[in-house]
Amino acid sequence: MRNSLIIAQRELRERLENRSFIAMLFIGPLLILAFIYFLLQFGDQGKTNMKVLIVDPSGLLENKISSQESKALNYYFYDDYVEIAEFKDGKRFQEFDAMIELNEKVLINKKVFLFYREAPSIDLKMKLKFEVERRVEEVMIEQFTQLSVNAFRQIKQPLNIDFRSVYDPKNEADNSSSWVGFFFGLIILFFISLFGMTVLRGIAKDKSNRVVELMLASVKSRDMMLGKILGIGWAALLQLFVWTLLVGLGLVIFKSFFFKDIFDASSFEGIQMSEEVKNEILTNSSIAKYNAFIDLIYHRINFWVMIPHFVLLFVLSYLFYASFFSAIGATAGTESDGQQFVIPIFVVLMVSVYAGYMSVYWPDSQLAHLFLYLPFTSSMVNLINISNGFAIGSYVETLFSILILIVCAWLFLSIAGRLYKNGILAYGHTLRLRNLFQWLKKS
């Protein structure tokens, strides 16, 4: 093991002396931050004006919302019940952009549903929330209390308006959290492809220039292979650490300087309400999402859970795939042989992408459950499941999947070690499956 660590240190030092590696330590995070900046900058592109149908069969609001007319919002009242499907497809409702369902229960549960055809902008959501909430307050004050408006508003609870698409009223298509796990999984696959090929090229280079013949005189073949894998793996972990640190710092800078106005309620100048009310709405209501990407990045991703699992799954997946890359590099007789045998590995990596797609859209399918336990695809599926959150009982599946990945990584590293030992000194041959089986049988 000591020799493996010495070789690993040499590999790491070689990477640190490479200018392109140092450059990518900073270029990679900058590209990611540029992409995030674009999403944050242009994430709120919803409708800026709406015709809103208020379904109020009990006449609770008395056909009145706001005393001030608004160019952005036009309200129309309907004194009967309307089904969502009828609003979506009925000809007489096609002129309306959104429908608010209102009944007498709103005075108790403080819950209102708004179904839209096209998502409203941040400012419009704020205005809708403010005007409907204020009108409901007036009704409550009139019917249930003898308090003044100001006194009531000091003890009242905020109204929760749930904004949903009329085409997805149950919010079943909201899989943004799944895409977070998918993104983390893609990073793992990207690094495996990049550094796995580095392992292959490094072994093939040592083999072609006959360096291994000298090293094998004092180092065991398995120690050489493990040292190569560990050294390049350390370089990958270093790059991941720097990327995570710089991207995290960039997100803090975005929030504090570049997009400070988005997180400040005073920026909503188009809405006539006090600063206290604006801050109250942003703090207490479900529309405090600014835009979907800000809500996702700054509020819905549990980085304290995602990052440890991401690092663990990356290490295990890297060791698992690196065994294949090292075995190909050691047993290939020519450079073209190595390239041909790498193709199946990249096909498997593409299957991992497909497994992630399946897990995002059909997480309960049998195929998605199968991908969870296959070592080739388990990292991607596990990260998607973790990003969605999990109950205590369901986490057992994740632990079992990780255990399978650990066992498979150890098993295939052992197989790769035997192939490395028997194939590293073979030159000029055409690599065939028959050769691999023969080398596996040798001690």
C-alpha positions in Angstrom: 0.0 0.0 0.0 2.9 2.3 0.7 4.1 2.0 -2.9 0.6 2.7 -4.1 0.5 6.0 -2.1 3.9 7.0 -3.5 2.7 6.4 -7.1 -0.6 8.2 -6.3 1.4 11.3 -5.0 3.4 11.3 -8.2 0.3 11.2 -10.3 -1.3 14.0 -8.3 1.9 16.1 -8.6 1.9 15.6 -12.4 -1.6 16.9 -12.6 -0.9 19.9 -10.5 2.0 20.8 -12.7 -0.3 20.7 -15.8 -1.4 24.2 -16.8 -4.6 23.0 -18.4 -5.6 21.2 -15.2 -5.0 24.4 -13.2 -6.9 26.4 -15.8 -10.0 24.1 -15.6 -10.0 24.6 -11.8 -11.3 28.1 -12.5 -12.8 27.9 -15.9 -15.2 25.2 -15.0 -16.9 27.0 -12.0 -17.0 30.2 -14.1 -19.0 28.4 -16.8 -21.4 26.9 -14.3 -21.9 30.3 -12.6 -22.4 31.9 -16.0 -25.2 29.4 -16.7 -26.7 30.0 -13.2 -26.6 33.8 -13.8 -28.5 33.4 -17.0 -31.2 31.3 -15.2 -31.5 33.8 -12.4 -31.5 36.8 -14.7 -34.1 35.6 -17.1 -36.1 33.2 -14.9 -39.0 35.5 -14.3 -40.6 35.9 -17.8 -44.3 35.3 -16.8 -47.4 37.2 -17.9 -47.5 40.8 -16.8 -51.3 41.3 -17.1 -54.3 38.9 -16.6 -58.0 38.6 -16.8 -58.9 36.7 -13.6 -62.1 34.8 -13.0 -63.1 34.6 -9.3 -65.4 31.7 -8.7 -67.3 32.8 -5.6 -70.5 30.7 -5.4 -71.2 31.9 -1.8 -70.9 35.6 -2.7 -68.3 36.0 0.0 -66.4 38.9 -1.6 -69.6 40.6 -2.8 -68.2 41.0 -6.3 -65.5 43.3 -5.1 -61.7 43.0 -4.7 -59.9 46.3 -4.8 -61.2 49.8 -4.7 -58.4 50.8 -7.1 -58.5 49.8 -10.7 -55.5 48.1 -12.1 -54.2 47.9 -15.7 -52.4 44.6 -14.9 -55.3 42.8 -13.3 -59.0 42.7 -14.3 -61.3 40.7 -12.1 -64.5 39.0 -13.1 -66.9 37.2 -10.7 -68.8 34.0 -11.2 -71.5 33.0 -8.7 -71.5 29.2 -9.4 -69.0 26.3 -9.1 -66.7 25.7 -12.1 -64.7 22.5 -12.6 -61.1 22.8 -13.5 -61.6 20.8 -16.7 -64.5 23.1 -17.7 -62.4 26.2 -17.1 -59.6 24.6 -19.1 -61.6 23.6 -22.2 -64.9 25.4 -22.0 -65.4 28.0 -24.7 -67.0 30.6 -22.4 -63.9 30.6 -20.1 -61.2 30.8 -22.8 -61.0 34.6 -22.5 -59.8 34.3 -18.9 -56.1 33.8 -18.1 -56.6 32.5 -14.5 -59.3 31.2 -12.2 -59.4 31.7 -8.4 -61.4 29.1 -6.5 -63.0 30.8 -3.4 -65.5 29.4 -0.9 -66.5 30.0 2.7 -63.8 27.7 4.0 -61.2 30.2 3.1 -62.1 32.1 6.3 -60.9 29.0 8.3 -58.1 27.4 6.4 -56.6 30.6 4.8 -56.1 28.6 1.6 -56.9 29.7 -2.0 -56.1 28.0 -5.3 -55.3 30.0 -8.4 -55.1 28.0 -11.7 -53.4 29.8 -14.6 -53.0 29.1 -18.3 -49.6 30.8 -18.4 -47.6 31.5 -15.3 -47.8 35.1 -14.0 -44.7 37.2 -13.3 -43.3 37.8 -9.8 -44.9 41.2 -9.6 -48.3 39.9 -10.7 -48.2 37.1 -8.2 -47.4 39.7 -5.5 -50.2 41.9 -6.6 -52.7 39.0 -6.7 -51.7 37.8 -3.3 -52.0 41.3 -1.8 -55.3 42.2 -3.2 -57.1 38.9 -2.6 -55.7 38.7 1.0 -56.8 42.3 1.8 -60.3 41.7 0.6 -60.6 38.4 2.6 -59.4 40.3 5.6 -62.1 42.9 5.2 -64.7 40.2 5.1 -63.4 38.5 8.2 -63.2 41.8 10.1 -66.8 42.6 9.2 -68.2 39.1 10.0 -66.3 37.9 13.0 -64.7 40.8 14.9 -65.3 44.2 16.2 -61.6 45.2 15.8 -60.3 47.9 13.7 -58.5 47.0 10.4 -55.1 47.9 11.9 -55.7 46.0 15.1 -56.9 42.9 13.2 -53.9 42.9 10.9 -51.5 42.7 13.9 -52.9 39.3 14.9 -54.1 37.9 11.6 -52.6 35.0 9.7 -51.5 35.4 6.1 -53.5 34.0 3.2 -51.8 31.2 1.3 -52.4 31.3 -2.4 -51.3 28.1 -4.2 -50.5 29.0 -7.8 -50.9 26.0 -10.1 -51.1 25.4 -13.8 -54.6 24.6 -15.1 -52.9 21.9 -17.2 -51.4 20.3 -14.1 -53.8 21.1 -11.2 -52.3 18.5 -8.9 -48.8 19.8 -9.4 -47.6 16.4 -10.5 -45.3 17.7 -13.2 -43.2 19.7 -10.7 -40.1 17.6 -10.9 -37.5 20.4 -10.5 -36.0 18.7 -7.5 -35.5 15.6 -9.5 -33.5 17.6 -12.1 -31.2 18.8 -9.3 -30.2 15.1 -8.7 -30.0 14.6 -12.4 -27.6 17.5 -12.7 -25.4 16.1 -9.9 -25.4 12.7 -11.6 -24.3 14.3 -14.8 -21.4 15.9 -13.1 -20.4 12.4 -11.8 -20.6 10.9 -15.3 -18.7 13.8 -16.7 -15.8 13.4 -14.3 -15.8 9.6 -14.7 -15.5 10.0 -18.4 -12.8 12.7 -18.1 -10.6 11.1 -15.5 -11.4 7.5 -16.5 -9.9 8.3 -19.9 -7.0 9.9 -18.0 -6.4 6.6 -16.2 -6.5 4.7 -19.5 -4.1 7.0 -21.3 -1.7 7.1 -18.4 -1.5 3.4 -18.2 -1.2 3.0 -22.0 1.5 5.7 -22.0 3.5 3.9 -19.3 3.1 0.6 -21.1 4.2 2.0 -24.5 7.4 3.7 -23.3 8.3 0.6 -21.2 8.4 2.4 -17.9 6.3 -0.3 -16.3 9.1 -2.8 -17.0 11.4 -0.9 -14.7 8.8 -0.2 -12.1 7.7 -3.9 -11.9 11.1 -4.7 -10.6 10.4 -3.0 -7.3 6.6 -2.5 -7.2 3.7 -5.1 -7.4 1.5 -4.7 -10.4 -1.6 -4.3 -8.3 0.1 -1.5 -6.3 0.9 0.2 -9.6 -2.6 0.1 -10.8 -4.1 1.2 -7.5 -1.6 4.1 -7.3 -2.5 5.3 -10.8 -6.3 5.1 -9.9 -5.9 6.8 -6.5 -3.6 9.6 -7.8 -5.9 10.6 -10.6 -8.9 10.2 -8.3 -7.3 12.6 -5.8 -6.9 15.1 -8.7 -10.6 14.6 -9.5 -11.6 15.2 -5.9 -9.5 18.3 -5.7 -11.1 19.7 -8.8 -14.6 18.9 -7.4 -13.7 20.6 -4.1 -12.4 23.7 -5.8 -15.5 23.8 -8.1 -17.9 23.4 -5.2 -16.1 26.1 -3.2 -16.0 28.6 -6.0 -19.6 27.9 -7.2 -20.8 28.2 -3.6 -18.9 31.5 -3.2 -20.4 32.7 -6.5 -24.0 32.0 -5.3 -23.3 34.0 -2.2 -22.0 36.9 -4.3 -25.0 36.7 -6.6 -27.4 36.9 -3.7 -25.5 39.7 -1.9 -24.6 41.9 -4.9 -25.8 41.0 -8.4 -29.4 40.0 -7.4 -29.8 41.9 -4.2 -32.9 43.6 -5.4 -34.7 40.2 -6.0 -34.3 39.3 -2.3 -35.4 42.8 -1.2 -39.1 43.4 -1.0 -38.6 47.1 -1.7 -37.7 46.2 -5.3 -41.3 45.6 -6.1 -42.0 49.3 -6.8 -44.9 48.6 -9.2 -47.1 47.4 -6.4 -48.7 50.0 -4.2 -48.2 48.5 -0.7 -46.1 49.3 2.3 -42.6 47.8 2.9 -44.0 45.9 5.9 -46.6 44.3 3.8 -44.2 43.4 1.0 -41.8 41.8 3.4 -44.7 40.0 5.1 -45.8 38.5 1.7 -42.3 37.5 0.7 -41.7 35.9 4.1 -45.0 34.1 4.8 -46.5 33.1 1.4 -45.9 30.4 -1.1 -45.2 33.0 -3.8 -41.9 34.0 -2.2 -40.2 32.0 -5.0 -39.0 35.1 -6.8 -38.5 32.9 -9.8 -38.4 29.1 -10.0 -34.6 28.9 -10.3 -34.0 31.2 -7.3 -36.4 29.2 -5.2 -34.8 26.0 -6.4 -31.2 27.0 -5.8 -31.5 29.0 -2.6 -34.3 27.3 -0.8 -35.2 23.8 -2.1 -31.7 22.1 -2.4 -30.5 20.6 0.8 -26.8 21.0 0.2 -25.9 19.5 3.6 -27.5 16.2 2.4 -26.8 16.3 -1.3 -23.0 17.1 -1.2 -22.0 14.3 1.2 -23.9 11.7 -0.8 -22.6 13.2 -4.0 -19.0 12.8 -2.9 -19.6 9.3 -1.6 -21.3 8.1 -4.8 -18.6 9.9 -6.9 -15.8 8.0 -5.1 -17.5 4.6 -5.4 -18.5 5.2 -9.0 -15.1 6.4 -10.0 -13.4 3.3 -8.4 -16.0 1.1 -10.2 -15.5 2.6 -13.6 -11.7 3.2 -13.2 -11.3 -0.6 -12.9 -12.6 -1.0 -16.4 -10.5 1.9 -17.8 -7.3 0.5 -16.2 -8.0 -3.0 -17.4 -8.4 -1.8 -21.0 -5.3 0.3 -20.8 -3.2 -2.6 -19.5 -4.5 -5.3 -21.8 -4.7 -3.3 -25.1 -2.0 -4.3 -27.6 -2.5 -1.2 -29.7 -4.0 2.3 -29.2 -6.9 1.4 -31.6 -7.7 -1.7 -29.4 -8.1 0.6 -26.4 -10.4 3.0 -28.2 -12.6 0.2 -29.5 -13.1 -1.3 -26.0 -13.8 2.1 -24.5 -17.0 2.4 -26.6 -19.0 -0.1 -24.4 -18.1 1.9 -21.3 -19.4 5.1 -22.8 -22.6 3.2 -24.0 -23.1 2.2 -20.3 -22.6 5.8 -19.2 -25.3 6.8 -21.7 -27.6 4.2 -20.2 -27.0 6.0 -16.9 -28.3 9.2 -18.4 -31.3 7.3 -19.6 -31.8 5.8 -16.1 -31.8 9.3 -14.7 -34.4 10.4 -17.3 -36.6 7.4 -16.3 -36.2 8.2 -12.6 -37.3 11.8 -13.1 -40.5 11.1 -15.0 -41.4 7.6 -13.9 -39.8 7.2 -10.4 -42.1 4.4 -9.4 -41.6 2.2 -12.5 -40.0 -1.2 -12.2 -37.2 -0.1 -14.5 -36.3 2.8 -12.3 -36.1 0.5 -9.3 -33.9 -1.9 -11.3 -31.6 1.0 -12.2 -31.3 1.8 -8.5 -29.5 -1.4 -7.8 -27.4 -1.8 -10.9 -23.9 -0.5 -10.1 -23.6 1.1 -13.5 -26.6 3.4 -12.9 -27.1 3.5 -9.2 -25.3 6.8 -8.6 -27.5 8.7 -10.9 -30.8 7.2 -9.6 -29.7 7.6 -6.0 -28.9 11.3 -6.4 -32.3 11.9 -8.0 -34.1 10.0 -5.1 -32.1 11.9 -2.5 -32.8 15.3 -4.1 -36.5 14.5 -3.8 -36.2 13.7 -0.1 -36.9 10.4 1.5 -38.6 8.8 4.5 -36.6 6.9 7.0 -37.9 3.6 5.7 -37.2 4.3 2.0 -33.5 5.3 2.8 -32.8 1.6 3.4 -33.1 1.2 -0.3 -30.4 3.8 -0.8 -28.1 2.2 1.7 -28.6 -1.2 0.1 -27.8 0.3 -3.3 -24.6 1.9 -2.0 -23.6 -1.4 -0.4 -24.0 -3.2 -3.8 -21.9 -0.5 -5.4 -19.1 -0.9 -2.7 -19.0 -4.7 -3.3 -19.0 -4.3 -7.1 -16.3 -1.7 -7.0 -14.1 -4.0 -4.8 -14.9 -7.0 -7.1 -14.1 -5.3 -10.3 -10.9 -3.7 -8.9 -9.8 -7.2 -8.1 -10.6 -8.5 -11.6 -8.8 -5.4 -13.1 -5.8 -6.1 -10.9 -5.4 -9.6 -12.3 -5.9 -8.4 -15.9 -3.3 -5.6 -15.2 -0.8 -8.1 -13.9 -1.0 -10.5 -16.8 -1.6 -7.9 -19.6 0.7 -5.0 -18.8 3.8 -6.6 -20.4 2.0 -7.9 -23.5 2.7 -5.9 -26.6 1.7 -5.9 -30.3 -1.3 -8.3 -29.9 -4.9 -7.8 -31.0 -7.1 -7.6 -28.0 -9.8 -10.3 -28.0 -12.2 -11.5 -25.3 -10.4 -14.8 -25.4 -7.2 -13.1 -24.2 -9.1 -11.5 -21.3 -10.4 -14.9 -20.1 -7.0 -16.4 -20.4 -5.4 -13.7 -18.3 -8.1 -14.0 -15.8 -7.4 -17.7 -15.3 -3.7 -17.0 -14.6 -2.7 -16.5 -11.0 
